Amino acid sequence: GVTIVDAMLLHTALKAKEKGHEGFTFMRYTKVPQLAQVRFGKIGDPGIPASFFINADQVIAELSKVIPTPDEAKIRKATREKQEKQQKKEKAN
């Protein structure tokens, strides 16, 4: 399933792209796991070594498969509600 880390990484990747960056570094705090230190940029920028770099496009491509956008979530909810309504109608007949 989706974890808090997945959600944090997707949000960070989307923010990186919004700010015009290729990617970011992401270091979670051990004692407060819902917090992380993030640096936006590209490999070679100050504080962004290749070994810690995370490509924003790759994160978005992978996690968008399991975490829908708000618009996709609305569509899924509407579809689910329509199906449930149809099933109730069929049971009543």
C-alpha positions in Angstrom: 0.0 0.0 0.0 0.9 3.7 -0.1 2.9 4.9 2.9 3.6 8.3 4.3 7.0 8.3 2.6 5.4 7.7 -0.8 3.0 10.6 -0.3 5.9 12.8 0.9 8.1 11.9 -2.0 5.3 12.5 -4.6 4.5 15.9 -3.0 8.2 16.8 -3.1 8.7 15.7 -6.7 5.7 17.8 -7.7 7.0 20.8 -5.9 10.5 20.3 -7.5 8.9 20.4 -11.0 6.7 23.4 -10.1 9.9 25.2 -9.1 11.7 24.2 -12.3 14.1 21.7 -10.8 15.1 18.3 -12.1 14.9 16.6 -8.7 15.8 16.8 -5.1 17.5 15.2 -2.1 15.3 13.9 0.7 16.4 13.0 4.2 13.8 12.0 6.7 14.3 12.8 10.4 14.6 9.6 12.4 12.9 10.9 15.5 10.1 12.7 13.6 9.5 10.5 10.5 6.8 12.8 9.0 9.5 15.5 8.6 12.3 15.6 6.0 15.0 17.9 4.9 14.7 18.6 1.2 17.0 20.4 -1.3 15.8 21.1 -4.8 18.2 21.2 -7.8 20.2 18.9 -10.0 23.2 16.7 -9.6 26.3 18.8 -8.9 24.4 21.7 -7.3 25.7 22.6 -3.8 24.4 20.0 -1.3 23.1 17.6 -4.0 25.6 14.8 -4.5 24.7 12.2 -7.1 24.4 9.5 -4.5 21.5 11.3 -2.8 19.8 12.8 -5.9 16.2 11.7 -6.7 14.8 12.4 -10.1 11.4 14.2 -9.9 10.1 12.8 -13.2 10.8 9.2 -12.1 9.1 9.6 -8.8 6.0 11.2 -10.4 5.9 8.4 -13.0 6.1 5.6 -10.4 3.9 7.0 -7.7 1.2 8.5 -10.0 0.3 4.8 -10.7 -0.8 4.4 -7.1 -1.6 7.9 -5.8 -4.2 9.7 -7.9 -4.3 13.4 -8.6 -7.2 15.3 -6.8 -9.1 15.4 -10.2 -8.5 11.6 -10.7 -9.7 10.9 -7.1 -12.9 12.9 -7.8 -13.5 10.9 -11.0 -12.8 7.6 -9.2 -15.2 8.5 -6.4 -17.9 9.5 -8.8 -17.5 6.3 -10.8 -17.6 4.2 -7.6 -20.8 6.0 -6.4 -22.4 5.5 -9.8 -21.6 1.8 -9.7 -22.9 1.5 -6.2 -26.1 3.3 -7.1 -26.6 1.0 -10.2 -26.0 -2.1 -8.0 -28.6 -1.0 -5.5 -31.1 -0.3 -8.3 -30.4 -3.8 -9.8 -31.0 -5.5 -6.4 -34.3 -3.6 -5.9 -35.6 -5.0 -9.2 
